[in-house]
């Protein structure tokens, strides 16, 4: 009789997570749930609604049903045309001139109001114009106010991003010194960041006052009365520049701290070796400091750009978009149309355009500042 030796039975472990791992996962999701819910309710879902409403004629309060209008809202916002007109001629074929000797041109409304010969110009308005030779070229737009807001926002971003980043880097270099009392200066430079933008905007509105403002008073004292007071916020030529100056001052402290954190990650032994080799201050900055701050520079540039595109509080508190739409911004236009004019569709379309602009510029910045393979 053959004795068969019993083989041990190997039980395979059940697939999937163990009880401990499953409990850890559930605990993690429960802890993240409040943040996820907040992001869904206040960010993702509103954006999806805005994206949908941008293709409709939705209004905040309207008895008419909502209808899908396609790209009509975007066309109304972004439609621009160039149009050139020739001067008017008298009976002898000579160019007509007014009392001041300026060339007389035909009325623009004759081309943009129900003219069958120029149907592509119907409803457009003059944004700006310039003279070239005897002809005059007009830049027309369906929505002049939005185009001014778009132009102002781009100017704001182009000026603020390098200026604020550069000043913040300079301050970081100055206070990155082992000196007694240096923390006092760090606190002073960072203080505007923790103050509400509304409070700062109100303060600077008094500083920019055209009659008794602090800025005019100081400039008058420095020039011994030669400086003539300027209404900084009431003059279309200075209003946007005034907002830029205040915004740079307010946000420079935050980016100074970011630069400072990047500076403190650079090993000091590199500077000691450079000093031994006889490198001067500029050479140390060029070959050690700036390469060491590369990732910090990318972060600062992207953050400043996104913040600059969000220009709103300064405009809302200080100028309300004036004078003559000189300080209109994209975010202020979205707010004004969506809530004050109850044009939800128009405000949503502006928000979508702003999102696409910020996304595109952020991708381009990241691409241009990427680490290139050696």
Protein Blocks (a to p, Z undefined) as FASTA:
>chain_A
ZZdddddddddddedjdfklmmmmmmmmmmmmmmmmmmmmmmmmmmmmmmmmmmmcbdfb
dcbdcddehjmlmmmmmgccdddddddddfkopacddfkopacdddfklmmgopaklmml
goiacfbdcdehjbccddddfblmlmmmmmmmmmmmmmmmmmmmmmmmmmmmmmmccbeh
klmmmmmmmmmmmpcfklmmmmmmmmmpmklgmklmmmmmmnnomaccddfklpmklmmm
mmmmmmmmmmmmmmmmmmmmmmmmpcfklmmmmmmnopafklmmmmmmmmmmmmmmmmmm
mmmmmmmmmgmklmmmmnnopahhllgcfklmmmmmmmmnopaklmmmmmmmmmmmmmmm
mmmmmmmmpccdZZ
